[in-house]
Amino acid sequence: MYRSSLLNVQRQFTARQIFRSSLVASRPKISLSKSLLIPGLNLSVRWSSNTPNADSIDSSTTQAMQDIQSSLPSMDEIASTGSTILDQTSGIIGEASYHLGYLNSIGMANNWWRPTDLIQNLLELTHVYTGLPWWGTICTLTIVIRLLLVPLFIKSSDTVARNSRIKPQLDIIGKKMSSATDLSQTQLYNLERKQLLAKHGIKNRWLIAPMIQLPIALGFFGALRHMANYPVDGFTNQGILWFTDLSQADPFLGLQIITAAVYISFTRAGGETGAQQFSPVMKKVFTLLPLISIPATMKLSSAVVLYFAINGSISVLQTFLLKNKWVRHKLKIADVVHHPVPQDQQNKSILQTMKDSMAKGAEKSKKRREMQEQENKNKERVKKYRENSTIKIVSKKNFNKKNSM
């Protein structure tokens, strides 16, 4: 609708310009009758009742043409008027994104249940009702969503801290479960583990809080990439600092470097809960992955990388707040108990750790398969025993006769 109105304005302006230019260039001859009326010009030419005077008529015609030329605007005035009209029309279109329903009119924000469309709807609401430019809209919505998730991260941090208190007992039970050769033994060890967690008031369902961010991050990624590829009205000029065009990639990779730095910081500080204890090998992995992400995301639009940078910065702030003892005491979060890392794990390389993990996984899978096969054999044995066993029902009289014989 907005683009069609712009095209109509341009067509009308072009037609008027061509008409006025041809009128000035051609200078047509004017046949004068009793009177010649020109808008804005009081000109009256009368025929003499005597013999017509040709010189008088020519001079009057020349004077009329000069007056017409002086009354028409110059080409500079026409050009300036046209540019003013185009600027005003562009301004109207530049404000299109500040109206609800704009994203839906261009095929976005079609529903409220898909993560991508949900984020687009929330972005439009924030953009319209706050009047912020798009870079401010992205930052504001990211901060609001992270604030809503803070209670979940507080519960998750408390759960991780309580687990750290009984980590030695949990490790022992885990080794027993790994070495068990019978499915019934594994179930007994699993029951023992549940009783230990219940005794210390631990509910591991709160550990999924960091995973809730995955669909949110995917929603932001899909929504902003779609809006940048279109591009949505205002995305090309409502950036900030060195990335004024949110639809294009950051030319200096500044956002990518900021994102990598903040993700390295909060993983080394204890994760988003501020209570996680990573081994030296995992710290190396979490340092390497963000660095690899710099060239991997260099072609993404600035809007997408801006979200990751803001989200990572909030994670760093949240990590250091949840690590603070005064904050943990006020929020009634348990203190983290740190355990020494075994010497054999400190000197392992990333490759060796991956090989050991794969070997342990294969061994567990083999034992699980063997236990399942043994369980199936036991079920078949019981089934055959039931089929072979027979139960006869006889009367009491016949039973006594059989015993007397």
N, C-alpha and C positions, 0 to 999 in steps of 0.2 A: 504493500500500500504506500509506504513512504517512498520507495524507489519510483513507482509510477507517477506520483505527484511531482517528483523532481524532473522526470522526463517531460511531463506536460509543461512545466514552467520553462524548461530549456527550449522546447519547440516554439512556444509562443514568443519568447524573446527573440529567437532566430528569425521568425517570420516578420516581426516588426522591424528588425534591423535591415532585412533585405528590402522591405517595402520602402523604408525611408531612404536608403542608399540609392535605389533606382529612381526615386522621385527627384532627388537632387541632381543626379547625373544626366537624366534625360531632358529636363527642362521642356516639357511639352507646351505647344501653343494653346492658348486659351481663347475660346470663342466667347466674346462678351456679348451679352444681350443687354437688356435694360439695366440690370444691376448685377454685380459680382459680390457675393457674400462669402467671406472667409472667416472661420471661427477665430476669434481673438483679434480680427483685423476689420476695422470699419472703413471699407473701400466701396465707393459708388462711382460708376462711370455711366454717363448719359450720352446718348446720341444727340447730335445737333439736329434741329429740325431742318436745317439747310443742307447743303451738299456735304457729304462726309469728308473729314480731313484724315488722310492716312497717317500723316506724321503724328497727329495727336493720339491716334489709336496705338501706334507702335510705342510711343513714349509711355503711355498709360500701362501697356502690357509689360514693358521692361520694369517699370516701377513696381508693378504687382509681383513680378517674379523676385525682385530684390527683397520686397517685404516678406514673401514666403520663405526665402532662404534665411532671412534674419530671424524669423519666428521658429524655424526648425532647430532642434538641438544639434550640436556638433558631434562628430564621431567620438571624441574623447568623453563627452558627457554620456553618450549612449553606452560606451564601454564601461565607464565607472558605474552607471546604473545597473548594467547587467551583472557586474561583479558583486555589487551589493545584494542583488536578488539571489545570486548563487550562494553567497556567504550566509544569507538568512536561511535559505533552504537547507544548506549543509548543517547549519546549527540546529535546525529542527530534526534532521536525521541523526545528528550526533547525540540528541537527547532521547532517542528511541529506546535505548536500553534502560531508561529511568521510568518506564511504564510497565506495569504488570501485564504479563501475557506476551511480551515481546519474544522471549525465547521459545514459547510454544508456537508463535506465528512463523518461526523459521525452522520448525521441526525438532526442537529440543524441549526438555522438561515435560515429557508427555504423561508421566505418571509419578506416583509417590512411593512406589515399592521397589523399583530397581535402584541400586546404589548410585548409578550415574545420573539418572533423572532426578533422584531425590536431592543430590548435591546441587544440581543445576537449579532446582526450585529454591533451595535455601540460599544459593548465591544471588538469585534474582531478588528475593525478598530482602536480603541484607543490602543489596545495591540500591534498591528503590527507596526503602524506608530510612536508610542512613544518609543517602546522597553521597556516599564515598565513591572515589574512583575505583576501578577494578582492582588495582593492587591493594588498596585498603580493604576492599570487600573480601578478597581472598585471605588476607591476614586476620581480619576480624572474625570471620566464620571459623577459621582454623583454631583461633584462641578460644572461642566460645565452646566448640566441641571438646577441646582438650580440658577445659574447666569442668564440663559435665562428666568427664571420665575420671576426674581426680578421686572421688570416693572409691571407685573400683581399684585404682592403683594403691590407695591406702590399705584396703583389705588385702590386696595381693602382697604388699610389702610386709604386712604383719604375718601372713601365712608363711612367706619365705623365711622370715626371722624365726618363727616357731619351729619350722622344719630344721633350721640350722642347729637348734638345741639338741635334737635327737638324731642328728646325722650319723653318729657312730652305730647306734642300734639299727637304724634303717639300712646302713651298708651291710651289716651282718646278716640281716634278714634277706637282703637282696642276693648275697652270695649263696645263701642256703637255697633260695628259689632257683638260682642258676645251676646249682649242682644236683638238684632233685631229679630223680629218674622216674618217679611215679606221679601221675596227675593228682592223686589224692594228697600226696605230700605237698605239692605246689599249692593246692587249695588251702591246706592247713597253714602254710607259711603266709599266704595272702591274708588269711583271717587274722593271724597274729599281727601282721602289719596294720590292718584296719583297727584292731584293738589298741595298738600303740598310738596311732594318730588320734583316735577318739579320746584316749586318756589325757592327752595334752591339748585337747580342744582345737585340733587342726582340721580344717575343711579345704581340701585341695581344689575344690571347684573355683576358688577365687584366683587360682594361678592362671586361669585363662584370660584374665583381664587384658594383658598386653596383646593377646590374639584378636581382641575385638577391633583393634585398630586396622587389621588387615582389610576387611571389607570397606572400611571408611577410606583408607588410603587408595584402594582400587577405585572407589567411587570418585574421589577427587581427581585421580589420574585420568580416568575416562572422560569425566565431565570437562575438565580444563583443556584436555587435548582436543576434544570435539569443538569446544568454543574457540580455541585458537586456530584450528584449521579452517573454520568457516570464513573469515573471523567474525566474531560477535562485535556489534557496534561498540566502539570505545576501546577495544583491545589494542588497537594500533597506536593509540596516543595517550592511554591512561596508565602508563607505567611510571617508574620513578628512578631517580639516580641515573645509572648508566644503561638500564634496561627499560627504556621508555615505550618500546613496542613489545607487548606481552605475547603477541602472536609469533614472534621470531625467537630464535635461539639467542642465548646470552653471548654476545660477540667476544667477551673477555673471559668467559668461564668462571666469572666471579661467584655466581650462585652455586655452581657445582662444587667449587672449592670450599665454600662456606658449609654446604651440606655435608661433605665428606668430613670436615673438621669437627662439626658438632656430633656426628654419629660416632666418630672415634672417641670423643670425649665422654659421652654418657655410657658407652659400653665399658670403657675402662674404669668408670666411676662406680659401677655396680648395676648397670641397666636402669630401666625406667622406674623400677621399684626402689632403687638405692640399696638393695639388700642382697642382690645376687652375687655369688662368688664364682668367677670364671677362672679356669685353669690357665697357666701361662700359654698353652697352645691355643686355647680359644681366644685369648686376648690378641694373639698374633693374627688369627683368622679375622676377628672383628676389626683389626687395623688394616688388613689387606683388602677386604671387600669394599669398604668405602673408597679406597684409592682407585680400585678398578672401575668403580661407578662413574668416575669423572669422565673418561673417554666414552663410556657407554651411554651417558646422558647428554653428551655435548650437542646432539641434534634436537633435543626436546625443546619445546617452547619455554620461554621465560616464565610463563604463568604456572606451568607444571613444576618446574624446579623451584620456583618461589614457594610453593606449598611445602615441598620437602624441606627446604631451608628453614621455614618458620616452624614447622612441626618438630624438626630436630632441635631447634633452639629451645623450644618449650620443654622438650624431653631433658635437655641438659639442666635447665633451671629446676625442673621437678626432681631430678636425680639428686642434686645437691641439697634441695630442701628436705627430701626424705632421708638423707644421710645425716642431717643435723640432729644431734641428740636432744636439743631443746624442743625442736619441732616434733620429734618422735614421742617425747614425753607428754607434750600437750595433746597430741592426737591419740595417745594411749596405744602406741605401736611397740611391739616387743623389740628388744635389742638383739642385734645380730651377733651370733657366736661364731668367731672365725676359727677354723681348724687348719692345721698345717697341711700343705700339699705334699703328698708322698714324693720321695726323692726320685723314684723312677719316672714319674710324670713330668718333673721339672725339666729333664734333659731331653725329652722326646721332641722330635721335629713334627711339623704339621703332617708330612707325608707318612711318617711312622705311626702317628696317632690315627690317621685315617685307615691305615692297613690293620692296626689292632682292632679298631672298631668294627671293620668289615669282618675280621676273623671271629670276633666275639658274636656278632650278629649271625654269622653262618653256623656257629656252634650251637647257639640257642635255638635256631631254626631246626637244626638236626635233632636236638633233644626233644623239642616240642613235637616233631613229626614222629619220633620213636614212641613217645608217650601216648600220642594219639593212636598209633597202630596197636600198641599194647591194650589200650582201652577198648578198641574195637574188637580185639580178640576176646577179651573178657566178656564183652556183651554177647558175642556169638556163642561162647561156651555156656553162658547162663541160659540163652535162648534154647540151645539144643537140650540142655538138661531139663528144662520145663516141658519141651515137647516129648521127651522119652519117658518122663515120669507119668504114671497113671494112678488115678484114685478111683477105687471101686466102692459103690454104696450098696450095702446089703442090709437085710432086715435083722433084727435082734435074734429071732428064732433060728435063722440060718447061720448066724454067727455063733450061736451057742452049740448048734449041731456040729459045726466045723471044729470047734474047740474040743468037743467031747470025743470026737473021732481021733 
